[in-house]
C-alpha cells in the first residue's frame, strides 16, 4: 500500500512540474495565482475539462 501511495505522489509531482515549466506554451492567463491553482488541480482538470487537456498537452510538449 505504501508503494502505491509513493508512486501516485511521484506521478502527481512529475505532472505538476512538467505543467509548471511548460505553462508559457498554454493559452492560460500568466498570473502567478492562476498558474499555481491550475498546477495544483491538474489531475482533476485533466479528467473533466477538454480545453485543459489540450493545454496540458501543449505544456508537456514544451521545451524550455
mmCIF file as gemmi writes it, N, C-alpha and C atoms, coordinates in Angstrom:
data_model
loop_
_atom_site.group_PDB
_atom_site.id
_atom_site.type_symbol
_atom_site.label_atom_id
_atom_site.label_alt_id
_atom_site.label_comp_id
_atom_site.label_asym_id
_atom_site.label_entity_id
_atom_site.label_seq_id
_atom_site.pdbx_PDB_ins_code
_atom_site.Cartn_x
_atom_site.Cartn_y
_atom_site.Cartn_z
_atom_site.occupancy
_atom_site.B_iso_or_equiv
_atom_site.pdbx_formal_charge
_atom_site.auth_seq_id
_atom_site.auth_asym_id
_atom_site.pdbx_PDB_model_num
ATOM 1 N N . UNK Axp A 1 ? 0.819 -1.196 0 1 0 ? 1 A 1
ATOM 2 C CA . UNK Axp A 1 ? 0 0 0 1 0 ? 1 A 1
ATOM 3 C C . UNK Axp A 1 ? 0.864 1.261 0 1 0 ? 1 A 1
ATOM 4 N N . UNK Axp A 2 ? 1.954 1.24 0.74 1 0 ? 2 A 1
ATOM 5 C CA . UNK Axp A 2 ? 2.836 2.396 0.794 1 0 ? 2 A 1
ATOM 6 C C . UNK Axp A 2 ? 3.499 2.681 -0.539 1 0 ? 2 A 1
ATOM 7 N N . UNK Axp A 3 ? 3.814 1.628 -1.281 1 0 ? 3 A 1
ATOM 8 C CA . UNK Axp A 3 ? 4.446 1.796 -2.588 1 0 ? 3 A 1
ATOM 9 C C . UNK Axp A 3 ? 3.498 2.468 -3.572 1 0 ? 3 A 1
ATOM 10 N N . UNK Axp A 4 ? 2.228 2.102 -3.521 1 0 ? 4 A 1
ATOM 11 C CA . UNK Axp A 4 ? 1.239 2.709 -4.419 1 0 ? 4 A 1
ATOM 12 C C . UNK Axp A 4 ? 1.106 4.199 -4.131 1 0 ? 4 A 1
ATOM 13 N N . UNK Axp A 5 ? 1.044 4.563 -2.858 1 0 ? 5 A 1
ATOM 14 C CA . UNK Axp A 5 ? 0.953 5.979 -2.486 1 0 ? 5 A 1
ATOM 15 C C . UNK Axp A 5 ? 2.184 6.737 -2.958 1 0 ? 5 A 1
ATOM 16 N N . UNK Axp A 6 ? 3.336 6.125 -2.799 1 0 ? 6 A 1
ATOM 17 C CA . UNK Axp A 6 ? 4.584 6.755 -3.231 1 0 ? 6 A 1
ATOM 18 C C . UNK Axp A 6 ? 4.589 6.97 -4.743 1 0 ? 6 A 1
ATOM 19 N N . UNK Axp A 7 ? 4.141 5.962 -5.496 1 0 ? 7 A 1
ATOM 20 C CA . UNK Axp A 7 ? 4.079 6.081 -6.958 1 0 ? 7 A 1
ATOM 21 C C . UNK Axp A 7 ? 3.09 7.155 -7.392 1 0 ? 7 A 1
ATOM 22 N N . UNK Axp A 8 ? 1.919 7.193 -6.762 1 0 ? 8 A 1
ATOM 23 C CA . UNK Axp A 8 ? 0.922 8.211 -7.1 1 0 ? 8 A 1
ATOM 24 C C . UNK Axp A 8 ? 1.435 9.615 -6.789 1 0 ? 8 A 1
ATOM 25 N N . UNK Axp A 9 ? 2.113 9.763 -5.672 1 0 ? 9 A 1
ATOM 26 C CA . UNK Axp A 9 ? 2.691 11.056 -5.323 1 0 ? 9 A 1
ATOM 27 C C . UNK Axp A 9 ? 3.754 11.458 -6.339 1 0 ? 9 A 1
ATOM 28 N N . UNK Axp A 10 ? 4.567 10.499 -6.75 1 0 ? 10 A 1
ATOM 29 C CA . UNK Axp A 10 ? 5.589 10.773 -7.76 1 0 ? 10 A 1
ATOM 30 C C . UNK Axp A 10 ? 4.984 11.201 -9.086 1 0 ? 10 A 1
ATOM 31 N N . UNK Axp A 11 ? 3.915 10.532 -9.501 1 0 ? 11 A 1
ATOM 32 C CA . UNK Axp A 11 ? 3.235 10.895 -10.749 1 0 ? 11 A 1
ATOM 33 C C . UNK Axp A 11 ? 2.626 12.287 -10.634 1 0 ? 11 A 1
ATOM 34 N N . UNK Axp A 12 ? 2.023 12.584 -9.479 1 0 ? 12 A 1
ATOM 35 C CA . UNK Axp A 12 ? 1.428 13.902 -9.259 1 0 ? 12 A 1
ATOM 36 C C . UNK Axp A 12 ? 2.493 14.996 -9.341 1 0 ? 12 A 1
ATOM 37 N N . UNK Axp A 13 ? 3.606 14.789 -8.667 1 0 ? 13 A 1
ATOM 38 C CA . UNK Axp A 13 ? 4.681 15.786 -8.658 1 0 ? 13 A 1
ATOM 39 C C . UNK Axp A 13 ? 5.279 15.945 -10.051 1 0 ? 13 A 1
ATOM 40 N N . UNK Axp A 14 ? 5.483 14.85 -10.76 1 0 ? 14 A 1
ATOM 41 C CA . UNK Axp A 14 ? 6.026 14.91 -12.12 1 0 ? 14 A 1
ATOM 42 C C . UNK Axp A 14 ? 5.09 15.701 -13.039 1 0 ? 14 A 1
ATOM 43 N N . UNK Axp A 15 ? 3.795 15.404 -12.989 1 0 ? 15 A 1
ATOM 44 C CA . UNK Axp A 15 ? 2.824 16.118 -13.816 1 0 ? 15 A 1
ATOM 45 C C . UNK Axp A 15 ? 2.768 17.595 -13.476 1 0 ? 15 A 1
ATOM 46 N N . UNK Axp A 16 ? 2.796 17.905 -12.186 1 0 ? 16 A 1
ATOM 47 C CA . UNK Axp A 16 ? 2.762 19.304 -11.758 1 0 ? 16 A 1
ATOM 48 C C . UNK Axp A 16 ? 4.014 20.044 -12.23 1 0 ? 16 A 1
ATOM 49 N N . UNK Axp A 17 ? 5.17 19.412 -12.09 1 0 ? 17 A 1
ATOM 50 C CA . UNK Axp A 17 ? 6.417 20.047 -12.522 1 0 ? 17 A 1
ATOM 51 C C . UNK Axp A 17 ? 6.428 20.283 -14.031 1 0 ? 17 A 1
ATOM 52 N N . UNK Axp A 18 ? 6.028 19.29 -14.808 1 0 ? 18 A 1
ATOM 53 C CA . UNK Axp A 18 ? 6.004 19.434 -16.265 1 0 ? 18 A 1
ATOM 54 C C . UNK Axp A 18 ? 5.033 20.537 -16.685 1 0 ? 18 A 1
ATOM 55 N N . UNK Axp A 19 ? 3.871 20.606 -16.038 1 0 ? 19 A 1
ATOM 56 C CA . UNK Axp A 19 ? 2.905 21.651 -16.373 1 0 ? 19 A 1
ATOM 57 C C . UNK Axp A 19 ? 3.451 23.021 -15.98 1 0 ? 19 A 1
ATOM 58 N N . UNK Axp A 20 ? 4.043 23.12 -14.795 1 0 ? 20 A 1
ATOM 59 C CA . UNK Axp A 20 ? 4.582 24.395 -14.314 1 0 ? 20 A 1
ATOM 60 C C . UNK Axp A 20 ? 5.663 24.921 -15.255 1 0 ? 20 A 1
ATOM 61 N N . UNK Axp A 21 ? 6.561 24.051 -15.666 1 0 ? 21 A 1
ATOM 62 C CA . UNK Axp A 21 ? 7.67 24.501 -16.514 1 0 ? 21 A 1
ATOM 63 C C . UNK Axp A 21 ? 7.239 24.768 -17.95 1 0 ? 21 A 1
ATOM 64 N N . UNK Axp A 22 ? 6.163 24.143 -18.408 1 0 ? 22 A 1
ATOM 65 C CA . UNK Axp A 22 ? 5.69 24.367 -19.771 1 0 ? 22 A 1
ATOM 66 C C . UNK Axp A 22 ? 4.514 25.313 -19.857 1 0 ? 22 A 1
ATOM 67 N N . UNK Axp A 23 ? 4.192 25.973 -18.753 1 0 ? 23 A 1
ATOM 68 C CA . UNK Axp A 23 ? 2.994 26.813 -18.667 1 0 ? 23 A 1
ATOM 69 C C . UNK Axp A 23 ? 2.951 27.902 -19.734 1 0 ? 23 A 1
ATOM 70 N N . UNK Axp A 24 ? 4.081 28.447 -20.104 1 0 ? 24 A 1
ATOM 71 C CA . UNK Axp A 24 ? 4.11 29.536 -21.091 1 0 ? 24 A 1
ATOM 72 C C . UNK Axp A 24 ? 3.592 29.104 -22.456 1 0 ? 24 A 1
ATOM 73 N N . UNK Axp A 25 ? 3.571 27.827 -22.724 1 0 ? 25 A 1
ATOM 74 C CA . UNK Axp A 25 ? 3.084 27.315 -24.01 1 0 ? 25 A 1
ATOM 75 C C . UNK Axp A 25 ? 1.56 27.21 -24.06 1 0 ? 25 A 1
ATOM 76 N N . UNK Axp A 26 ? 0.904 27.422 -22.936 1 0 ? 26 A 1
ATOM 77 C CA . UNK Axp A 26 ? -0.551 27.288 -22.886 1 0 ? 26 A 1
ATOM 78 C C . UNK Axp A 26 ? -1.224 28.612 -23.227 1 0 ? 26 A 1
ATOM 79 N N . UNK Axp A 27 ? -2.549 28.565 -23.326 1 0 ? 27 A 1
ATOM 80 C CA . UNK Axp A 27 ? -3.346 29.764 -23.598 1 0 ? 27 A 1
ATOM 81 C C . UNK Axp A 27 ? -3.871 30.407 -22.322 1 0 ? 27 A 1
ATOM 82 N N . UNK Axp A 28 ? -3.433 29.939 -21.172 1 0 ? 28 A 1
ATOM 83 C CA . UNK Axp A 28 ? -3.951 30.439 -19.904 1 0 ? 28 A 1
ATOM 84 C C . UNK Axp A 28 ? -3.315 31.772 -19.523 1 0 ? 28 A 1
ATOM 85 N N . UNK Axp A 29 ? -4.035 32.515 -18.675 1 0 ? 29 A 1
ATOM 86 C CA . UNK Axp A 29 ? -3.548 33.772 -18.116 1 0 ? 29 A 1
ATOM 87 C C . UNK Axp A 29 ? -2.245 33.499 -17.359 1 0 ? 29 A 1
ATOM 88 N N . UNK Axp A 30 ? -1.278 34.391 -17.494 1 0 ? 30 A 1
ATOM 89 C CA . UNK Axp A 30 ? 0.051 34.143 -16.924 1 0 ? 30 A 1
ATOM 90 C C . UNK Axp A 30 ? 0.218 34.593 -15.47 1 0 ? 30 A 1
ATOM 91 N N . UNK Axp A 31 ? -0.862 34.955 -14.793 1 0 ? 31 A 1
ATOM 92 C CA . UNK Axp A 31 ? -0.732 35.394 -13.402 1 0 ? 31 A 1
ATOM 93 C C . UNK Axp A 31 ? -0.287 34.225 -12.516 1 0 ? 31 A 1
ATOM 94 N N . UNK Axp A 32 ? 0.478 34.542 -11.497 1 0 ? 32 A 1
ATOM 95 C CA . UNK Axp A 32 ? 1.009 33.517 -10.593 1 0 ? 32 A 1
ATOM 96 C C . UNK Axp A 32 ? -0.095 32.745 -9.867 1 0 ? 32 A 1
ATOM 97 N N . UNK Axp A 33 ? -1.129 33.425 -9.325 1 0 ? 33 A 1
ATOM 98 C CA . UNK Axp A 33 ? -2.189 32.652 -8.655 1 0 ? 33 A 1
ATOM 99 C C . UNK Axp A 33 ? -2.901 31.679 -9.606 1 0 ? 33 A 1
ATOM 100 N N . UNK Axp A 34 ? -3.156 32.114 -10.824 1 0 ? 34 A 1
ATOM 101 C CA . UNK Axp A 34 ? -3.805 31.255 -11.812 1 0 ? 34 A 1
ATOM 102 C C . UNK Axp A 34 ? -2.918 30.06 -12.138 1 0 ? 34 A 1
ATOM 103 N N . UNK Axp A 35 ? -1.646 30.32 -12.323 1 0 ? 35 A 1
ATOM 104 C CA . UNK Axp A 35 ? -0.688 29.252 -12.635 1 0 ? 35 A 1
ATOM 105 C C . UNK Axp A 35 ? -0.614 28.235 -11.498 1 0 ? 35 A 1
ATOM 106 N N . UNK Axp A 36 ? -0.592 28.73 -10.262 1 0 ? 36 A 1
ATOM 107 C CA . UNK Axp A 36 ? -0.499 27.844 -9.099 1 0 ? 36 A 1
ATOM 108 C C . UNK Axp A 36 ? -1.744 26.964 -8.966 1 0 ? 36 A 1
ATOM 109 N N . UNK Axp A 37 ? -2.921 27.553 -9.116 1 0 ? 37 A 1
ATOM 110 C CA . UNK Axp A 37 ? -4.165 26.785 -8.985 1 0 ? 37 A 1
ATOM 111 C C . UNK Axp A 37 ? -4.265 25.733 -10.083 1 0 ? 37 A 1
ATOM 112 N N . UNK Axp A 38 ? -3.977 26.116 -11.32 1 0 ? 38 A 1
ATOM 113 C CA . UNK Axp A 38 ? -4.057 25.165 -12.429 1 0 ? 38 A 1
ATOM 114 C C . UNK Axp A 38 ? -3.029 24.043 -12.285 1 0 ? 38 A 1
ATOM 115 N N . UNK Axp A 39 ? -1.883 24.355 -11.704 1 0 ? 39 A 1
ATOM 116 C CA . UNK Axp A 39 ? -0.861 23.326 -11.481 1 0 ? 39 A 1
ATOM 117 C C . UNK Axp A 39 ? -1.277 22.367 -10.369 1 0 ? 39 A 1
ATOM 118 N N . UNK Axp A 40 ? -1.793 22.897 -9.272 1 0 ? 40 A 1
ATOM 119 C CA . UNK Axp A 40 ? -2.184 22.042 -8.147 1 0 ? 40 A 1
ATOM 120 C C . UNK Axp A 40 ? -3.382 21.154 -8.472 1 0 ? 40 A 1
ATOM 121 N N . UNK Axp A 41 ? -4.286 21.645 -9.309 1 0 ? 41 A 1
ATOM 122 C CA . UNK Axp A 41 ? -5.501 20.892 -9.626 1 0 ? 41 A 1
ATOM 123 C C . UNK Axp A 41 ? -5.394 20.1 -10.921 1 0 ? 41 A 1
ATOM 124 N N . UNK Axp A 42 ? -4.191 19.907 -11.439 1 0 ? 42 A 1
ATOM 125 C CA . UNK Axp A 42 ? -4.052 19.299 -12.761 1 0 ? 42 A 1
ATOM 126 C C . UNK Axp A 42 ? -4.725 17.939 -12.908 1 0 ? 42 A 1
ATOM 127 N N . UNK Axp A 43 ? -4.704 17.037 -11.92 1 0 ? 43 A 1
ATOM 128 C CA . UNK Axp A 43 ? -5.344 15.731 -12.159 1 0 ? 43 A 1
ATOM 129 C C . UNK Axp A 43 ? -6.866 15.846 -12.347 1 0 ? 43 A 1
ATOM 130 N N . UNK Axp A 44 ? -7.494 16.694 -11.553 1 0 ? 44 A 1
ATOM 131 C CA . UNK Axp A 44 ? -8.948 16.869 -11.638 1 0 ? 44 A 1
ATOM 132 C C . UNK Axp A 44 ? -9.318 17.531 -12.953 1 0 ? 44 A 1
ATOM 133 N N . UNK Axp A 45 ? -8.629 18.614 -13.283 1 0 ? 45 A 1
ATOM 134 C CA . UNK Axp A 45 ? -8.933 19.336 -14.518 1 0 ? 45 A 1
ATOM 135 C C . UNK Axp A 45 ? -8.65 18.486 -15.75 1 0 ? 45 A 1
ATOM 136 N N . UNK Axp A 46 ? -7.612 17.702 -15.701 1 0 ? 46 A 1
ATOM 137 C CA . UNK Axp A 46 ? -7.274 16.821 -16.824 1 0 ? 46 A 1
ATOM 138 C C . UNK Axp A 46 ? -8.395 15.805 -17.064 1 0 ? 46 A 1
ATOM 139 N N . UNK Axp A 47 ? -9.025 15.361 -15.998 1 0 ? 47 A 1
ATOM 140 C CA . UNK Axp A 47 ? -10.089 14.359 -16.113 1 0 ? 47 A 1
ATOM 141 C C . UNK Axp A 47 ? -11.407 14.935 -16.619 1 0 ? 47 A 1
ATOM 142 N N . UNK Axp A 48 ? -11.692 16.209 -16.315 1 0 ? 48 A 1
ATOM 143 C CA . UNK Axp A 48 ? -13.034 16.729 -16.599 1 0 ? 48 A 1
ATOM 144 C C . UNK Axp A 48 ? -13.103 17.838 -17.638 1 0 ? 48 A 1
ATOM 145 N N . UNK Axp A 49 ? -11.984 18.423 -18.036 1 0 ? 49 A 1
ATOM 146 C CA . UNK Axp A 49 ? -12.035 19.599 -18.899 1 0 ? 49 A 1
ATOM 147 C C . UNK Axp A 49 ? -11.242 19.386 -20.189 1 0 ? 49 A 1
ATOM 148 N N . UNK Axp A 50 ? -11.929 19.292 -21.328 1 0 ? 50 A 1
ATOM 149 C CA . UNK Axp A 50 ? -11.237 19.063 -22.609 1 0 ? 50 A 1
ATOM 150 C C . UNK Axp A 50 ? -10.263 20.184 -22.996 1 0 ? 50 A 1
ATOM 151 N N . UNK Axp A 51 ? -10.619 21.434 -22.725 1 0 ? 51 A 1
ATOM 152 C CA . UNK Axp A 51 ? -9.722 22.548 -23.056 1 0 ? 51 A 1
ATOM 153 C C . UNK Axp A 51 ? -8.448 22.478 -22.213 1 0 ? 51 A 1
ATOM 154 N N . UNK Axp A 52 ? -8.591 22.111 -20.952 1 0 ? 52 A 1
ATOM 155 C CA . UNK Axp A 52 ? -7.42 21.967 -20.091 1 0 ? 52 A 1
ATOM 156 C C . UNK Axp A 52 ? -6.532 20.832 -20.589 1 0 ? 52 A 1
ATOM 157 N N . UNK Axp A 53 ? -7.142 19.723 -21.017 1 0 ? 53 A 1
ATOM 158 C CA . UNK Axp A 53 ? -6.361 18.597 -21.557 1 0 ? 53 A 1
ATOM 159 C C . UNK Axp A 53 ? -5.51 19.043 -22.737 1 0 ? 53 A 1
ATOM 160 N N . UNK Axp A 54 ? -6.093 19.834 -23.61 1 0 ? 54 A 1
ATOM 161 C CA . UNK Axp A 54 ? -5.365 20.321 -24.787 1 0 ? 54 A 1
ATOM 162 C C . UNK Axp A 54 ? -4.188 21.199 -24.358 1 0 ? 54 A 1
ATOM 163 N N . UNK Axp A 55 ? -4.413 22.091 -23.418 1 0 ? 55 A 1
ATOM 164 C CA . UNK Axp A 55 ? -3.34 22.957 -22.943 1 0 ? 55 A 1
ATOM 165 C C . UNK Axp A 55 ? -2.307 22.185 -22.13 1 0 ? 55 A 1
ATOM 166 N N . UNK Axp A 56 ? -2.736 21.162 -21.408 1 0 ? 56 A 1
ATOM 167 C CA . UNK Axp A 56 ? -1.802 20.328 -20.653 1 0 ? 56 A 1
ATOM 168 C C . UNK Axp A 56 ? -0.839 19.637 -21.612 1 0 ? 56 A 1
ATOM 169 N N . UNK Axp A 57 ? -1.371 19.139 -22.724 1 0 ? 57 A 1
ATOM 170 C CA . UNK Axp A 57 ? -0.507 18.513 -23.736 1 0 ? 57 A 1
ATOM 171 C C . UNK Axp A 57 ? 0.492 19.521 -24.294 1 0 ? 57 A 1
ATOM 172 N N . UNK Axp A 58 ? 0.043 20.754 -24.524 1 0 ? 58 A 1
ATOM 173 C CA . UNK Axp A 58 ? 0.955 21.799 -25.012 1 0 ? 58 A 1
ATOM 174 C C . UNK Axp A 58 ? 2.086 22.027 -24.012 1 0 ? 58 A 1
ATOM 175 N N . UNK Axp A 59 ? 1.735 22.074 -22.736 1 0 ? 59 A 1
ATOM 176 C CA . UNK Axp A 59 ? 2.743 22.301 -21.697 1 0 ? 59 A 1
ATOM 177 C C . UNK Axp A 59 ? 3.732 21.14 -21.633 1 0 ? 59 A 1
ATOM 178 N N . UNK Axp A 60 ? 3.244 19.917 -21.776 1 0 ? 60 A 1
ATOM 179 C CA . UNK Axp A 60 ? 4.134 18.756 -21.716 1 0 ? 60 A 1
ATOM 180 C C . UNK Axp A 60 ? 5.085 18.708 -22.902 1 0 ? 60 A 1
ATOM 181 N N . UNK Axp A 61 ? 4.624 19.158 -24.056 1 0 ? 61 A 1
ATOM 182 C CA . UNK Axp A 61 ? 5.458 19.135 -25.26 1 0 ? 61 A 1
ATOM 183 C C . UNK Axp A 61 ? 6.438 20.302 -25.312 1 0 ? 61 A 1
ATOM 184 N N . UNK Axp A 62 ? 6.234 21.289 -24.464 1 0 ? 62 A 1
ATOM 185 C CA . UNK Axp A 62 ? 7.077 22.482 -24.459 1 0 ? 62 A 1
ATOM 186 C C . UNK Axp A 62 ? 8.516 22.133 -24.107 1 0 ? 62 A 1
ATOM 187 N N . UNK Axp A 63 ? 9.43 22.779 -24.784 1 0 ? 63 A 1
ATOM 188 C CA . UNK Axp A 63 ? 10.863 22.615 -24.479 1 0 ? 63 A 1
ATOM 189 C C . UNK Axp A 63 ? 11.396 23.964 -24.024 1 0 ? 63 A 1
ATOM 190 N N . UNK Axp A 64 ? 11.656 24.066 -22.725 1 0 ? 64 A 1
ATOM 191 C CA . UNK Axp A 64 ? 12.15 25.345 -22.174 1 0 ? 64 A 1
ATOM 192 C C . UNK Axp A 64 ? 13.637 25.361 -22.099 1 0 ? 64 A 1
